[in-house]
Amino acid sequence: MKLVAGPASTYLAEKIADKTGLEIIKLEHKIFPDGESYLRFPEEIEGEDLVVIQGTHPPQDRHLIQAYLIAETALDLGAGSVTLVSPYLAYARQDKRFRPGEPISILSVLKLLNSAGYGKIYTVNIHSPWIAEKSPMPLIDLHAEKALADYLKELKREYSHVVSVGKKGEKMAGMVADELGADYLAAKSSRDRVTGKVSVELEASRGLGKVLIVDDIISTGGTMVKVIKAVRKLGAEEVDVACIHGLMAGNAVEKIISAGAREIISSDTIPSDYSKYSVAGVIAEALMRGK
């Protein structure tokens, strides 16, 4: 088994290679003036079982096409099999038709990747874990909550409460809280299907103390801002914000800090200035377990 460093996630492929001892193939890659991608395998791969490390974070469509080209080319060149590790899997939030006439985008993406030849996909904290049952190939959803908690323990951070949103968020908050020895709370949220506007309700006694708010994804920061304001209203002394996937679209960071967050922490599924902890260990362990 060899690792292939996709253009979107070369930094992460190198970390995984260090942890697994697996050989890494670094593709030749460039972007043409018209925006199209050029890829080339620099060595023979006939008969090799390849694990492609290629996130599909923004620009999502470019990274998806690159993932497709990598697998299709690898198999055409005689690779034995191709597995995809996409730490952030694009379009996972569109997991059903919220309004008539919409595509179920994540299923379309999974069908595309399957048609490229991927026999299995690993991802991390997918937004819609239930979609695995409908995936045309095995979809393994890894979890990075412990990696986040371990990072916070290294910093000797202590919190009275870990807060998140919704049923899935409640499970995430519970996992992190258990590791940190804190209590956890789940806020209720609802989203307007047309405007996308989110409302948040949090029921708790006052005097929350030091609070960690966790979510799987921070995109525009709108939901996070509402949760920050809710815990501040209940007397939270300090508020840190953490997520697995830090998209940080637009002025998300400015909004979150202005709302009263002390710090923003995300993993390296999406590279940014806020990538404070790594999912490489989680992925490396899964790959070696399934080797």
Order of alpha helices (4+ residues) and beta strands (2+ residues): beta-alpha-beta-beta-beta-beta-alpha-beta-alpha-beta-beta-alpha-beta-alpha-beta-beta-beta-alpha-beta-alpha-beta-beta-alpha
